[in-house]
């Protein structure tokens, strides 16, 4: 039989965990300290088999990151409930045969608090090492502080008397104010937890792929749809993909240093980097997880320092085959030496005429042609030669190490499943991309691949940018299945086979259904 004077440890533990999750996420937003949900989520994501992780990315797209943060927060609440039940059962005992006397607490209070906190922290350390790339001081200390907060709240709630109960140990009835403190703290924890989980749930529902940016570069008579897409993507529309669940790391330019290793290692401050000779480069970046016809691709005007210049200054040791990159958020990546020394490989610090934003890698990032975005690490902090092959953050999950872009083509107008008006003249528009191989041809089918017509190509902005295409269309009433395909500058055709993005990038023809009436 259960002693009615023993508190409901599971409920109190869940309330304490809800208060902890809310407090740590608030600290993450206001101070940049990694939250417990974030640390655990980053590590758990990397424990998934690469194929499963790739399938989730393809399925969830922009909802994946907030959903992982929500799921991890719910997991912490469950852990709190289990912890509360265990701490309550371990630390309470009857001092006389039930129900003649109330339950009392046993064990040293400091031990009741520290033992579970340290145990959970030790279990979290492998997840920190996975998610952050190493046992970073900030993430390790933050996780310990968060677990101490959670177990401390559980201990506090278990130690306070229930409404109508006695002090632990049978010390007589507790004052009404003391008895109500547990109810207040438990209720506050439950409320904060519910609000926090609700907020994260709303973020999941609101997450959408970035919109297709457009710019009036050319028009035909006929209305709003008759315009080519932007040749340059506005920075505010530039796609963002990151392993970091709660936004970019906060980097202070006044204290940031770029460590460059080699025969003569040195470091650069932000001002030192800005003082180096710069070059501009118009280049398209595409995420390896971009789906067929997706929007995880953008083009910008970048400005930066040639990586080869920084490496030559440091001195590249003989036998070097790879250049390794470390980042403020724990991300790691590498490039073959020849690619790193190419004149087009930059340490970029500006995008579209302005310093990099936090989302796009401030204060500096790597920019390299003919690779998906995963090979262009943001928030760069170190550059180091290596004589050994190296698998970067995503490659350790099984993503292709070369990360060479497949042929990609997309409709920008119409978008989605559209309804158009018969008798009007429209300009179908979009982009195609194949890295520095360029695009030699884009074809549109209006009848589900039975017949193909060649689109008009606009001269690309640079050898490393996408190509804009257009196709005039004056459709009669009817139902149409539109498809799109491209050919690169080497004569290779876009693959018609539908494949998910993992591990080498998505393939297939984009298809739209259009009703004209």
C-alpha positions as CSV (number, residue, x, y, z in Angstrom):
1,X,0.0,0.0,0.0
2,X,1.3,3.5,-0.9
3,X,1.6,6.0,1.9
4,X,-0.7,8.9,1.0
5,X,1.7,11.3,2.6
6,X,4.4,10.5,0.2
7,X,4.4,13.1,-2.7
8,X,3.7,12.3,-6.3
9,X,7.4,12.2,-7.4
10,X,6.6,11.7,-11.1
11,X,4.3,14.8,-11.3
12,X,6.7,16.9,-9.3
13,X,9.7,15.8,-11.5
14,X,7.8,16.6,-14.7
15,X,7.0,20.1,-13.3
16,X,10.6,20.6,-12.4
17,X,11.7,19.5,-15.8
18,X,9.3,21.9,-17.5
19,X,10.6,24.8,-15.5
20,X,14.2,23.8,-16.4
21,X,13.4,23.5,-20.1
22,X,11.8,26.9,-20.1
23,X,14.6,28.6,-18.1
24,X,17.4,27.1,-20.2
25,X,15.7,28.0,-23.5
26,X,15.2,31.6,-22.2
27,X,18.9,31.7,-21.3
28,X,19.8,30.4,-24.8
29,X,17.8,33.2,-26.4
30,X,19.1,36.0,-24.2
31,X,22.7,35.0,-23.6
32,X,23.6,32.4,-26.3
33,X,24.4,29.7,-23.7
34,X,23.6,26.3,-25.2
35,X,20.4,24.8,-23.7
36,X,20.0,21.3,-22.5
37,X,17.4,20.6,-25.2
38,X,19.9,21.8,-27.8
39,X,22.9,19.8,-26.5
40,X,20.9,16.6,-26.3
41,X,19.1,17.1,-29.6
42,X,22.4,17.7,-31.5
43,X,23.8,14.5,-30.2
44,X,20.7,12.3,-30.6
45,X,20.5,13.5,-34.3
46,X,24.0,12.1,-35.0
47,X,23.1,8.8,-33.3
48,X,20.6,8.1,-36.1
49,X,21.8,5.9,-39.0
50,X,22.6,8.2,-41.9
51,X,19.9,6.7,-44.2
52,X,17.3,7.3,-41.5
53,X,18.5,10.9,-40.9
54,X,18.5,11.6,-44.6
55,X,14.9,10.3,-44.9
56,X,13.8,12.5,-42.1
57,X,15.5,15.5,-43.7
58,X,13.8,14.8,-47.0
59,X,10.4,14.3,-45.3
60,X,10.5,17.1,-42.7
61,X,12.6,19.7,-44.5
62,X,12.4,23.0,-42.5
63,X,10.3,21.5,-39.8
64,X,13.0,19.0,-38.9
65,X,15.1,21.3,-36.7
66,X,12.2,22.8,-34.5
67,X,10.6,19.3,-34.3
68,X,13.9,17.8,-33.0
69,X,14.1,20.6,-30.4
70,X,10.5,20.0,-29.4
71,X,11.0,16.2,-29.1
72,X,14.2,16.7,-27.0
73,X,12.3,19.0,-24.7
74,X,9.5,16.5,-24.2
75,X,12.2,13.8,-23.6
76,X,13.7,16.0,-20.8
77,X,10.2,16.3,-19.2
78,X,9.8,12.5,-19.3
79,X,13.3,12.1,-17.8
80,X,12.2,14.6,-15.1
81,X,9.2,12.5,-14.3
82,X,11.2,9.3,-14.0
83,X,13.8,11.1,-11.9
84,X,11.1,12.5,-9.6
85,X,9.6,9.1,-9.1
86,X,13.0,7.5,-8.4
87,X,14.2,10.3,-6.1
88,X,10.9,10.2,-4.2
89,X,11.0,6.4,-3.8
90,X,14.7,6.3,-2.8
91,X,14.6,9.1,-0.3
92,X,11.3,8.5,1.5
93,X,10.6,5.8,4.1
94,X,8.2,5.2,6.9
95,X,9.5,5.7,10.5
96,X,6.9,3.4,11.9
97,X,4.5,0.8,10.6
98,X,2.2,2.5,8.1
99,X,-0.1,4.4,8.7
100,X,0.8,5.1,12.3
101,X,3.5,7.7,11.4
102,X,4.2,9.9,8.5
103,X,7.0,9.2,6.0
104,X,10.4,10.7,6.5
105,X,13.4,11.5,4.3
106,X,16.6,9.6,4.4
107,X,20.1,10.3,3.1
108,X,22.3,13.4,3.1
109,X,20.5,16.3,1.3
110,X,23.5,17.3,-0.8
111,X,23.9,13.7,-1.9
112,X,20.3,13.5,-2.9
113,X,20.8,16.5,-5.1
114,X,24.3,15.9,-6.5
115,X,24.2,12.1,-7.2
116,X,21.4,12.1,-9.9
117,X,22.7,15.4,-11.4
118,X,26.2,14.0,-11.9
119,X,24.9,10.7,-13.1
120,X,22.7,12.4,-15.8
121,X,25.6,14.7,-16.7
122,X,28.0,11.8,-17.3
123,X,25.4,10.1,-19.5
124,X,25.1,13.4,-21.5
125,X,28.8,13.8,-22.1
126,X,28.9,11.4,-25.2
127,X,26.0,13.4,-26.7
128,X,27.9,16.6,-26.2
129,X,31.0,15.2,-27.8
130,X,28.9,14.1,-30.8
131,X,26.9,17.2,-31.2
132,X,29.6,19.7,-30.6
133,X,32.5,17.8,-32.2
134,X,34.3,17.8,-28.8
135,X,33.6,18.3,-25.1
136,X,33.6,22.1,-25.3
137,X,33.8,24.0,-22.1
138,X,30.6,26.0,-22.6
139,X,28.4,23.0,-23.6
140,X,29.8,20.7,-20.9
141,X,29.4,23.3,-18.1
142,X,25.9,24.4,-19.3
143,X,24.7,20.7,-19.3
144,X,26.0,20.2,-15.8
145,X,24.3,23.5,-14.6
146,X,21.1,22.4,-16.3
147,X,21.0,19.0,-14.6
148,X,21.9,20.5,-11.3
149,X,19.0,22.9,-11.7
150,X,16.6,20.1,-12.6
151,X,17.6,17.8,-9.7
152,X,17.7,20.7,-7.3
153,X,14.1,21.6,-8.2
154,X,13.0,18.0,-7.8
155,X,14.7,17.8,-4.4
156,X,13.2,21.1,-3.3
157,X,9.7,20.1,-4.4
158,X,10.0,16.7,-2.7
159,X,11.2,18.3,0.5
160,X,8.3,20.7,0.8
161,X,5.2,19.5,2.6
162,X,2.0,18.8,0.6
163,X,-1.1,20.9,1.3
164,X,-2.5,19.5,4.5
165,X,0.6,17.5,5.2
166,X,3.5,17.6,7.7
167,X,7.1,18.5,7.5
168,X,9.2,15.5,6.4
169,X,10.2,13.4,9.5
170,X,7.0,13.9,11.3
171,X,8.0,17.3,12.8
172,X,4.4,18.4,13.2
173,X,2.0,20.2,10.9
174,X,3.7,22.6,8.5
175,X,2.4,26.2,8.3
176,X,-0.1,26.9,5.6
177,X,2.4,29.1,3.7
178,X,5.0,26.4,3.7
179,X,2.5,23.8,2.5
180,X,1.3,26.0,-0.4
181,X,4.9,26.7,-1.7
182,X,5.1,23.2,-3.2
183,X,1.8,23.7,-5.0
184,X,2.9,27.1,-6.3
185,X,6.3,25.9,-7.5
186,X,4.9,22.8,-9.1
187,X,2.1,24.8,-10.8
188,X,4.6,27.3,-12.0
189,X,6.8,24.6,-13.4
190,X,3.9,22.9,-15.2
191,X,2.8,26.3,-16.6
192,X,6.3,27.3,-17.8
193,X,6.8,23.8,-19.3
194,X,3.4,23.9,-21.1
195,X,4.1,27.4,-22.5
196,X,7.6,26.4,-23.6
197,X,6.4,23.2,-25.4
198,X,3.6,25.1,-26.9
199,X,6.0,27.8,-28.2
200,X,8.2,25.1,-29.7
201,X,5.2,23.4,-31.2
202,X,4.1,26.6,-32.9
203,X,7.6,26.9,-34.4
204,X,7.2,23.5,-35.9
205,X,3.9,24.4,-37.5
206,X,5.2,27.8,-38.8
207,X,8.4,26.4,-40.3
208,X,8.4,26.6,-44.1
209,X,10.9,26.4,-46.9
210,X,12.3,29.8,-47.9
211,X,10.2,31.5,-50.5
212,X,11.3,31.8,-54.2
213,X,12.8,35.3,-54.5
214,X,12.0,37.2,-57.6
215,X,13.2,40.4,-59.3
216,X,12.0,42.3,-62.4
217,X,14.8,41.4,-64.7
218,X,12.6,41.0,-67.7
219,X,8.9,40.9,-68.4
220,X,6.3,40.1,-71.0
221,X,2.8,41.7,-71.1
222,X,0.3,39.8,-69.1
223,X,0.6,40.4,-65.4
224,X,2.2,39.5,-62.1
225,X,3.6,36.1,-63.1
226,X,5.5,37.5,-66.1
227,X,8.9,38.1,-64.7
228,X,12.2,36.3,-64.4
229,X,13.5,35.3,-61.0
230,X,16.2,37.2,-59.2
231,X,19.7,36.7,-60.5
232,X,21.0,37.6,-57.1
233,X,19.2,36.5,-54.0
234,X,18.6,39.1,-51.3
235,X,20.5,38.3,-48.1
236,X,17.2,38.2,-46.2
237,X,16.0,35.5,-48.6
238,X,19.2,33.5,-48.8
239,X,18.6,29.9,-47.6
240,X,19.9,28.9,-44.2
241,X,20.7,25.4,-43.1
242,X,22.6,24.6,-39.9
243,X,23.2,21.8,-37.4
244,X,22.5,24.3,-34.6
245,X,19.0,23.8,-33.3
246,X,18.5,27.2,-31.8
247,X,20.0,29.6,-34.3
248,X,23.6,30.7,-35.0
249,X,26.3,31.0,-32.4
250,X,27.0,34.5,-31.1
251,X,30.5,35.5,-32.2
252,X,32.0,38.7,-30.9
253,X,34.1,40.3,-33.7
254,X,36.3,42.1,-31.2
255,X,37.6,38.8,-29.6
256,X,37.3,36.4,-32.5
257,X,40.5,35.0,-33.9
258,X,41.1,32.8,-36.9
259,X,43.9,30.3,-36.1
260,X,45.9,29.3,-39.2
261,X,48.2,26.3,-38.6
262,X,51.3,25.3,-40.6
263,X,55.1,25.6,-40.5
264,X,54.7,29.2,-39.2
265,X,51.3,29.3,-37.5
266,X,49.6,32.6,-36.8
267,X,46.2,34.1,-36.0
268,X,44.1,36.8,-37.6
269,X,41.7,39.2,-35.8
270,X,38.6,40.4,-37.7
271,X,40.3,43.6,-38.5
272,X,43.4,41.8,-39.7
273,X,41.2,39.7,-42.1
274,X,39.4,42.8,-43.4
275,X,42.8,44.4,-44.1
276,X,43.9,41.5,-46.4
277,X,43.5,41.8,-50.2
278,X,40.0,40.8,-51.2
279,X,38.3,39.6,-54.4
280,X,34.6,39.4,-55.3
281,X,32.9,36.3,-56.6
282,X,29.3,35.7,-57.7
283,X,28.4,32.2,-56.7
284,X,25.5,29.9,-56.1
285,X,25.3,27.7,-53.0
286,X,23.0,24.7,-52.8
287,X,22.3,22.5,-49.8
288,X,22.9,18.8,-50.4
289,X,19.5,18.1,-48.8
290,X,17.7,20.4,-51.3
291,X,14.8,18.4,-52.7
292,X,13.8,18.2,-56.4
293,X,12.7,21.7,-57.4
294,X,13.5,22.9,-53.8
295,X,14.4,26.4,-52.5
296,X,17.6,25.5,-50.5
297,X,19.6,27.2,-53.2
298,X,20.6,30.8,-53.6
299,X,23.1,33.1,-55.4
300,X,25.0,36.0,-53.9
301,X,27.9,38.3,-54.5
302,X,30.6,37.2,-52.1
303,X,33.8,39.0,-51.1
304,X,36.7,37.5,-49.3
305,X,40.4,36.6,-49.1
306,X,41.9,33.8,-51.1
307,X,42.4,30.8,-48.8
308,X,45.7,30.0,-50.7
309,X,47.1,33.4,-49.5
310,X,46.5,32.5,-45.8
311,X,47.9,29.0,-46.3
312,X,51.1,30.2,-48.1
313,X,51.7,32.7,-45.3
314,X,51.5,29.9,-42.7
315,X,53.6,27.5,-44.8
316,X,52.0,24.2,-45.9
317,X,54.0,21.2,-44.7
318,X,55.1,18.6,-47.3
319,X,52.8,15.6,-47.3
320,X,49.7,17.7,-46.7
321,X,46.7,16.3,-48.6
322,X,43.8,17.9,-46.8
323,X,43.0,21.3,-45.2
324,X,40.8,21.0,-42.1
325,X,38.4,23.6,-40.9
326,X,37.0,24.1,-37.4
327,X,34.1,26.4,-36.6
328,X,32.8,28.2,-33.5
329,X,29.8,25.9,-33.2
330,X,31.8,22.7,-33.3
331,X,31.2,22.0,-37.1
332,X,34.2,20.5,-38.9
333,X,34.9,20.1,-42.6
334,X,37.8,19.5,-45.0
335,X,39.0,20.1,-48.6
336,X,41.6,18.4,-50.7
337,X,44.7,20.6,-50.8
338,X,44.4,21.3,-54.5
339,X,40.8,22.6,-54.0
340,X,41.9,24.7,-51.0
341,X,44.6,26.3,-53.0
342,X,42.4,27.2,-56.0
343,X,42.0,30.9,-56.7
344,X,38.2,30.6,-56.3
345,X,38.3,29.3,-52.8
346,X,37.8,32.1,-50.4
347,X,37.6,33.0,-46.7
348,X,34.5,35.2,-47.3
349,X,33.5,38.0,-44.9
350,X,30.9,39.9,-47.0
351,X,27.7,38.9,-48.9
352,X,25.9,41.2,-51.2
353,X,27.9,44.2,-50.3
354,X,27.6,43.9,-46.5
355,X,29.3,42.0,-43.7
356,X,28.1,38.4,-43.3
357,X,25.0,38.1,-41.1
358,X,25.1,35.8,-38.1
359,X,22.9,33.3,-40.0
360,X,25.4,33.2,-42.9
361,X,28.6,32.7,-40.9
362,X,29.7,36.0,-39.4
363,X,32.5,36.9,-39.1
364,X,33.9,34.5,-41.8
365,X,33.1,31.4,-43.7
366,X,34.7,29.2,-46.4
367,X,33.4,29.7,-50.0
368,X,34.4,26.9,-52.5
369,X,33.0,26.2,-56.0
370,X,31.6,22.9,-57.3
371,X,30.5,21.6,-53.9
372,X,27.3,21.6,-51.9
373,X,26.9,24.0,-49.0
374,X,28.2,21.4,-46.4
375,X,31.7,22.0,-47.8
376,X,31.4,25.8,-47.2
377,X,31.6,25.9,-43.4
378,X,30.3,29.0,-41.5
379,X,31.6,30.7,-38.3
380,X,35.2,29.7,-39.3
381,X,37.6,29.6,-36.4
382,X,40.6,27.4,-37.5
383,X,42.4,26.3,-40.6
384,X,44.9,23.4,-40.4
385,X,46.9,21.3,-42.9
386,X,46.7,17.5,-42.5
387,X,48.5,14.6,-44.1
388,X,45.5,12.3,-43.5
389,X,42.0,12.0,-44.9
390,X,39.3,13.5,-42.7
391,X,35.6,13.1,-42.5
392,X,33.7,16.2,-41.6
393,X,30.6,16.6,-39.5
394,X,28.0,15.4,-42.1
395,X,30.3,13.0,-43.7
396,X,30.5,11.1,-40.4
397,X,26.8,10.5,-40.9
398,X,27.4,9.0,-44.3
399,X,26.8,12.0,-46.6
400,X,29.0,12.0,-49.7
401,X,32.5,13.4,-48.9
402,X,32.9,14.9,-52.4
403,X,29.5,16.7,-52.2
404,X,29.5,17.5,-55.9
405,X,26.3,19.2,-57.1
406,X,24.0,17.2,-59.3
407,X,22.2,18.9,-62.2
408,X,19.3,20.9,-60.7
409,X,16.4,22.7,-62.4
410,X,13.3,24.4,-60.9
411,X,10.1,26.2,-61.9
412,X,9.8,29.6,-60.2
413,X,6.7,30.5,-62.1
414,X,4.3,28.8,-61.8
415,X,5.0,27.5,-58.3
416,X,3.2,24.7,-56.7
417,X,-0.1,23.4,-58.2
418,X,-1.4,26.6,-59.8
419,X,-4.5,27.8,-61.5
420,X,-4.1,30.1,-64.6
421,X,-6.4,31.9,-66.9
422,X,-7.0,30.8,-70.5
423,X,-6.1,33.3,-73.2
424,X,-3.4,35.0,-71.3
425,X,0.3,34.9,-72.3
426,X,2.5,33.7,-69.4
427,X,6.3,33.5,-69.1
428,X,7.3,30.3,-67.4
429,X,10.5,31.0,-65.5
430,X,13.1,29.3,-63.3
431,X,16.7,28.5,-62.6
432,X,19.1,25.6,-63.4
433,X,22.4,24.8,-61.9
434,X,25.3,22.4,-62.3
435,X,28.3,24.1,-60.6
436,X,31.0,25.3,-62.8
437,X,29.9,22.8,-65.5
438,X,27.3,25.4,-66.4
439,X,23.9,24.8,-68.1
440,X,23.7,24.3,-71.9
441,X,20.0,23.5,-72.2
442,X,16.7,23.6,-70.3
443,X,13.6,21.9,-71.7
444,X,10.0,22.1,-70.6
445,X,7.2,19.6,-71.1
446,X,3.6,20.6,-70.9
447,X,2.1,17.1,-71.3
448,X,3.9,14.9,-68.8
449,X,7.1,14.2,-70.8
450,X,5.5,13.2,-74.1
451,X,6.9,16.3,-75.8
452,X,9.7,18.6,-74.8
453,X,10.4,22.3,-75.9
454,X,13.6,24.2,-75.4
455,X,13.5,27.2,-73.0
456,X,15.5,30.4,-73.5
457,X,18.5,30.8,-71.4
458,X,19.8,34.0,-69.9
459,X,23.6,34.4,-69.8
460,X,24.8,33.4,-66.3
461,X,26.1,36.0,-63.9
462,X,29.4,34.1,-63.5
463,X,30.8,30.7,-64.3
464,X,29.8,29.6,-60.8
465,X,26.2,30.8,-60.7
466,X,22.9,29.4,-61.7
467,X,21.3,30.0,-65.1
468,X,18.0,31.7,-65.5
469,X,15.6,30.3,-68.1
470,X,12.2,31.4,-69.5
471,X,9.5,29.9,-71.7
472,X,6.5,31.8,-73.2
473,X,3.2,30.0,-72.9
474,X,-0.4,30.9,-74.0
475,X,-2.4,27.9,-72.8
476,X,-6.0,27.1,-73.8
477,X,-8.3,25.8,-71.0
478,X,-7.3,22.4,-69.7
479,X,-5.4,20.4,-67.2
480,X,-1.6,20.3,-67.6
481,X,1.3,18.3,-66.2
482,X,4.5,20.4,-66.4
483,X,7.9,18.9,-66.1
484,X,11.4,20.3,-66.4
485,X,14.9,19.0,-67.2
486,X,18.3,20.4,-67.9
487,X,21.7,19.5,-69.5
488,X,25.0,20.7,-68.2
489,X,27.8,22.3,-70.2
490,X,29.6,18.9,-70.6
491,X,26.5,17.3,-72.3
492,X,25.3,15.4,-69.2
493,X,21.5,15.1,-68.9
494,X,19.7,15.7,-65.6
495,X,18.7,12.3,-64.1
496,X,15.1,11.4,-64.4
497,X,15.3,8.8,-61.6
498,X,13.7,10.0,-58.4
499,X,16.1,9.7,-55.5
500,X,16.2,11.3,-52.0
501,X,18.9,13.7,-51.0
502,X,20.9,11.2,-48.8
503,X,23.7,10.6,-49.5
504,X,24.7,12.4,-52.7
505,X,21.9,14.9,-53.4
506,X,18.3,14.5,-54.7
507,X,17.6,13.7,-58.3
508,X,14.6,13.7,-60.6
509,X,12.4,16.0,-62.7
510,X,10.3,18.6,-61.0
511,X,6.6,18.2,-61.8
512,X,3.7,20.7,-61.5
513,X,0.0,20.3,-62.1
514,X,-1.6,23.4,-63.6
515,X,-5.3,24.1,-64.2
516,X,-6.1,26.6,-66.9
517,X,-9.7,27.9,-67.0
